[in-house]
Amino acid sequence: MNYVYVLKSFKDDELYIGSTKDLRKRLQEHNQGKNLSTQARRPFELIYYEAYKSLEDARQREHSLKFRGNSRKHLINRI
């Protein structure tokens, strides 16, 4: 499975959206500071995820959530 996930930073309450094949491992990497773009904002908690069979579908959804205001707005309302 492939996942699109949303993390919430305990430090600044901001959201981070990403995609991965291994959700547990990816969350651990974010909290260990192995991702430069989120290193300063850790620790994180997983607050939402969606599962997809195809990596391409997951990446398209991630892009939609990051760059399309309506998609992000609907997601935030759902959370």
N, C-alpha and C positions, 0 to 999 in steps of 0.2 A: 504494500500500500504506500501511497504518497500522501503527504499531509500539508495543508496550509494551516499555520498556527498563529495565534496572537498571544504575545507575552505582555505582562504589565510589570513595569519597573517599580520596585518598592521605594527606590530613591527619589524619583520624580513623578511617579504616577502616569507616565507616558506609555503609549502602546508601541509595540514592535511587531511587525507582520513579516513572516518568512515562510519558506517551504522546505521540506526535507523528506527523506525516506525513512529515517529513524528518529522519531519524535523524542523519545526519552534521552537518547544520546545528544541530540541537538540542544535540548533544554539544559542538560548538564554542561555542554560546551559554553553556552551563553553564561551560565552562572559561574563557571571557572575562569571567565575572562578570555576565552580563546577566540572570540569574535571581536575584531577591532571596533566595529561600528556600535557595539553595545557594551563594550568593556567598562566604560565609565558609569554606566547606568545600572549595574547589577546591584543586588540580586533581583531575579525575575520570578514571576509565577505564571504558569500556563493558565490562561483564562478561557480559551476557546480554540477549537480545531475542527477541521473538516477533512475527511478522507476521500481520496481519489484513486482510481485504478491506474490512471496514466500520469506520468510525470508532467507531460505537456499540459494536461488539464489543470493540475495543481499550480503550475507556474503561471498559467493564464489567469487563474483566480487570484493568485498573489498579486499579480500586476494590476488587476482590476481593483483590488482592495487598496493598493498603495496609491494609484494614480487617478482613480475615478471617484469623485466626491460622493455621488449617490450610493455607490457600492459600499464605501466606507461608512457613510451615514447609516445605511440599513444594518450593517454589521454592528455598529455601536449601539443602535437601538435594540438589537437582538441580545446583546450582551447585557 
